């Protein structure tokens, strides 16, 4: 019978580092009593960080089939939250790697332990749904109080300044660098300015007025000169 390869994981916060040797001693003792080979030993120190590189490294070893079981002192030493705990345990179960927590006597290598994980998964889903409801309720209350979400409209607030600099002859790249905004925002502001009704009229008003000042009679001839015809002028605005 092949001896199981076990990975030990002990973790403490910076304020309780004195308990780290105690955890390691208990984990080693359990592994020896089971006749397992200690293939990896991780000692982690931190304060609830979202990323735990040492723990992730141990999971990677398990996924590469270098470990058969992961042994921890207590569940809260392994998972940051119930959702995180269940997610990591499901990853281990997917590659047929066992998980044991000494304090809670939780052993995923047994049917009872796997049933416990199923129950914990139900509570994890319940916790997720409660969190989503709280977030939605908080956002709805904030909107009622006039709070807006998303990125601030930095470029939109600088629309007048963008148009002013553009009218002075600055390029779009120069405007973006001067106002510390993206070139796309500058393009959008300038394009909107050029397409505005007032600006279209200002660019085409001269031609229109010149046409309107030419007297034309009902037959299409210039008034006072019947031998000349007016050629229709078609303006194409781009």
N, C-alpha and C positions, 0 to 999 in steps of 0.2 A: 504494500500500500504506500503510495507516495505521500510524503509529508507536506502538509499545506504551508504555503508561503504567506506570511502575515506582514502587513504594514501597520506600524504603530503610529498613532497621531495624538499628540498631547498639545494642548493650547491653553494659554493663560493671558490675562490682561496685564498691562504693565504694572498694575497696582498689586498683583497677586503672584508675582513670579516665584515666590518661595514654594508654591504648591506644584511647580513643574516637576521636580525630582520625585515627589510622591506619586504623581500620575504615571510617570515613566516606569517607576518600580512596580506599580500594580499591573501595568500592561505587560511588562516583561514576565512577571510571575505567572500571569494567566496563560500567556503563550507557551511558557515552559511546561506548565501542568497539562496543557493540551498536546504537547509534543510537536508544536509547530516551529518552523524555522522563521526567524525574524529577518525578512528580506529588506525592509526599509524602516527607518525610525525618524519621525518628524517631530521637532519641537518648535512650536510657533508661539510668538509673542506679539500681541497687538490689542487694539481697542475697538473691536467691532467694525473693522474696515470692510468695505464692500467687496474688495478684491483680496483674496487670500492665495497668493501664488504657491505657497508650500502645500496647501490642501489640494489645489488644482494639479500640482505636480504629482501628488499621490494618486489622484484619480486617473491621470494619464498613464501611470504605471499599471494600474488595474486594467485599463482598457487595452493595454499592450500585452496582457496576459502574463505580466511579471508578478502579479499578486493573486492570491486566491481569497484572502479575507483582509478586511480593514478593521482594526480594533481601536476603539476610542474609550476615554474615561467616562464621558457623559455626553448626552445628545447635544446640549447647548454649546459644548466645546467644538462640535463639528459644524452645525448649521447656524446661520445668522438669524433665521426665522423658520417658522413651520414650512412655509412654501419652499424656501431654499433647501431645507432638510429633505423634504420629500423628493424634490427634483434631483438632488444628488444621489439619493438612495435608489431612485428609479434608473438613473444612469448606470449604477453599479449592478443592479439586478439584470439590466439588459445584456451585460457581458458575463453574467453568471458569477459575479464576485460577491462573497458574503460580507456582512457588516454586523459587528457586535459592539454594543455599548454596555460597559460593565455596571455602571450605577443603576440603570433601568432594567438590567437583565434582558435586553432586547437582542435577539439573535436571529438574523435574517436567513441563517442557514437551516432553520427549522420551520415547519409549517405554521406553528403558532406565531413566530416572529414575522413571517410574511403576511399573515392575517392582520397583525397589528399595524403593519405598514399600510395596508389597504384602508383600515379605519382612519389612520392619520391623514391619508390622502383626502378622505372626505372632509375632514376638518380643515385641511389646507385650502380646499376649494371654497369652503364656507368663509374662511378668513379673507380670501381673495375677493369674494363678492361683497363682503362687508366693507372692505377697503375701497372698492370701486364706488359703492354707494356713498360713502363719506366724501370721497373726492368730488363726485358729481354734485352732491348737496352743497359742498363748500364753494364750488365754482358758480353754482346758480345764485347763491347768496351774494357772492362777490360781484356778479354782474348786476344784481339788483341795486347794489350800492355804487354802481358806476365804474367799477374796475374793468379794465380791458385786459385781454390775454394775447399772447403772441409777441413777436418782435416789434419793437417800437418803429413807427413810421419815420425813420431818420431822413431818408431821401425825399419823401413826400413833404416833409416840413421845410426842406431846402429848395422847393420847387422854384420860388421866386428868384433865389440867388442863382440857381442853375441857368434860368432864362436870362438873367442879367449878364452873367459871364459869357453866355453864348452870344448874346447880342454885341458884346465887346470884341468878339472875334476869337475867343479862346476855343481850342479844340475840345472835344469830348473827353479825351484822355487827360488833358490839363485840368479840366473842371473836376473830374473824378479825383485826381490827386490833391487838388487844392481843398476840396470839401470832404476828403476822406470817405468817399462812398464808391460803390461799384460803378463800372462803366455802363453796365446794363441799366442801372437806375437813371444815369444821365441820358442815355439814349431814349428811354421811355419818357422822361420829362420833356426833352427837346421835341420828340415826335408828337407828343400831345400838344405842345405849344404851336408847332407848325400846322397842325390840323384843326386848330381852334377856329371858329367862325370869324372872330375879329381879325385874326392874322391872315386868313384866306382873303378877306375883304381888303385888307391893307395891301396885299401883294397884287390883287387883281383890280383894285378900284381905279387905278389910273387908266388902264385900258378901257374899262367900262365907261368911264366918264368921257374919254376921248370919243368913243362911239356915240354916246348920247348927245354930244355937242354938234354932231354932223346932222344938218337938217335933211331929212329924206321925205319925199312925198309918197302918195299911195301907190304909185307905179314902180317904186324902187329906185327912182332916179334922185340924184342930189338936187335939192331945190335950187332953182336958178340955173341949172345946167342939165337940160334934158338929154344931152348926148352921152352923159356918163352914167354908168350903172354902178351900184354898190355891190361889191363882192361880199357875201356873208362871211363873217369871221367866227370861227369856232374856237373857243378857248378850252384847252384841256388842262385841268389842274392835276398836278401830280403830287 
